[in-house]
Structures are given as structure tokens and as C-alpha cells.
Amino acid sequence: MPIQSPWVDVRSIGSGGGSIAHIDPGGLMRVGPRSAQAVPGPACYGKGGTEPAMTDAAAWLGMLGPGDLASGIHLNIEKARAALESVGTHIGQDVEATAAGVMRISSAAMANAMREISLDQGLDPRTITLLPFGGAGPLMGTLLADELEMNHVIIPPLAGNFSAWGLLGADMVQSTARTRVIGFAPGALTEVARILEELFATLTERSTAHAGDGVRSVRLDLRYKGQEHTLSIEVELAEGRIAETEEAILERFVGEYARTFGSTMNEDVELVSVRASTTVLLPRRELSYTPKRSDGEDDRVMEVYSFESRARLPFRIIPRGRISGEIRGPAIITEDTTTTYVDVQWTISSGKAGEIILERTH
């Protein structure tokens, strides 16, 4: 159902740690969108799952390091092997090749979604830094960078809980809107001002506790006549009133339209909706993150599959708190809420805020 509401452009695909690998009617291996979910979960969780999930492939290849998860689960590699074998026999591949194929299919699906929101908007992924987060984001970081020919990856502090950390610091926002379809010509802002007065009065009634503390903002949904979709353009305010002319707002709309769609139109522009918001700014937080150190213990070494070399190589298993200076991959970086897989041809270093910086070597 089309809705007239501003939103962040998020693309979701059925490819995650629980996505199940299966054989389609044409005899090809697919991954997802069906999922093992948390219960029974991937076979390696040991909770009754028998079908191979992406986590099973990562566990078998060694990408999850020793396989000790913060929840107390220790991954059962033999159950992962049995699950992967059930699919591998149908395509004539051994467990190693099947597991590598599952990870490649998953990373290709993720990369395709990323291409849609970069190349389609005129952005070259090779010039962008990848910021993977969540429980499995850092696991896929260098694989996705390889797919998109990216050279820089940043793993943020608190990567596994990054969304929750951001949510807890989000400002308090109250918004309301009114549809008013009129031609956006000289004099239109007079009608907009009348509508805004009523909208801000509604917001004041709705949130009396913070009514005097909120920062006001206004957006206008504009479109060319004859179109269904709109662009939401922010308008400058001064002392609670619009401080721009119709011509200035139109000029910004045309520029934003050209940037978004690659061209403009020789049609009149019309207003569709007026949006008013009040934002109560919460205190800014300093990110103080010091990962736990494990002094007195040497880094372990495991045989882990390298997608660059297409063979198993000795990978260092490094707790995040032990990263200092520049470290050359391959390596597995462990922490409480996520695992970072670093293939060969990547270097590892720490940033000022505690982030992990991965850079491709040439």
C-alpha cells in the first residue's frame, strides 16, 4: 500500500545466518529465503535443526573461530558437516565446496542489494567505505568488499549491538502532516503557513511535557504534476516561520530531483503534503568503548578457509581487545557479540573511537 511518509531507504533480503541452503527444482543450490530461525536454528546450534543454514557453512569453514558464542552455545561442527553433506551430495560437491558455495551465494545476494542502492543512484561502491554491523555483518565484511571491489571496511564499536545503541540515543521526535494538493507557485507559502500553525498547535497539545523544548522543522512533499511519487524537501525556518521563497524551494526540489532520478521535467510543480516536526534533543553521548583484554594468553591459530586462496590457511584468532598497531590478515577477531572474518590481503588496525579498520593491500 503506498503511503505518503518519509523513510530511510532500507532493503531487506532473505539471506542471514539462519537462511537454509536447498536444491531448487532445476537442480541448483539456493540459500534462503526460508530460515531455520532461532529455534531450532542452524544444525550446529544443537537444538534439533537438521537442514544446512549459512551459519553451518561459516562454522564448518572456521569463519566463526572456536565457535564459542556469548549465549553459551558451542557450535557443533559435526552436525554442521552432516547438514551440509545432505545438500552437497545432490550437486556432486564435498562439504568444503558446498560450504564455500553457500557463503558465496549469500554474499552475492547481499552485494546485489547493495548495488541497487549505490549504482542505481550514481554512486560507485569502489569509492565507498563499508560499515558492517550486527551479529553477522562483520563476518561477511571482506566477502562483500570483494564482491563490490571495495577497499575499506570499518567495524564500529559495539558492532553486535550497534542498532540498539543508536536507538537508545535517538532524539525524541513528534511529527504530523496534512495533505494539501495545490500548485506550488508564488503565494503557495501563505497557505503552507496557515497549515503549519495548526500542525504545530496539534503537536503542542500532543506533547505538553516537552512542547517548549522542541526544535521545529518543516518538510514539503513536492512533485511534478501528473506524478504519483514525491520528494520531501526540508524548508528553512526563522523564529518559527518559513524563511525561504517559493523560488528557492523550487530550485532545491529540481536539484534533488535531478540527483535522485538523473533528469528533470518541464512540468509545473505541485505541493502534496506539509509536514511539521518537533525534536527534543537528548544529551549527546560520548562513545567510550574499551574491549575486554585477555592478557597473558597468546593468540590461537586455526585452519580456516580463505576465499582469496580457495584453500585452508592458518588464521590467527585475535580477541578484539588485543588489537594494537597494524596486523596483517588472515585473522578471526572475536568479541562478545560478533565475529569478524578477515581474509588475506587485508590489514587490521584500531581507530580512535575503538573501531576496527580493515584496508585491502595491493
PEHUZI-V682843 format. One record per run of one state. SS is the DSSP state (H for helix, E for strand, L for the rest). FROM is the first residue (numbers start at 1). TO is the last residue. If there is no record, write none. Layout:
SS_FROM_TO, SS_FROM_TO
This chain:
L_1_18, E_19_23, L_24_28, E_29_35, L_36_42, H_43_45, L_46_52, E_53_53, H_54_61, L_62_67, E_68_68, L_69_73, E_74_74, L_75_76, H_77_91, L_92_94, H_95_116, L_117_118, H_119_121, L_122_124, H_125_127, L_128_129, E_130_130, L_131_136, H_137_148, L_149_151, E_152_155, L_156_158, H_159_168, L_169_171, E_172_183, L_184_187, H_188_206, L_207_207, H_208_210, L_211_214, E_215_224, L_225_230, E_231_235, L_236_236, E_237_238, L_239_240, E_241_242, L_243_245, H_246_261, L_262_268, E_269_280, L_281_299, E_300_306, L_307_310, E_311_319, H_320_322, L_323_326, E_327_328, L_329_330, E_331_334, L_335_338, E_339_342, L_343_345, E_346_350, L_351_355, E_356_360, L_361_362
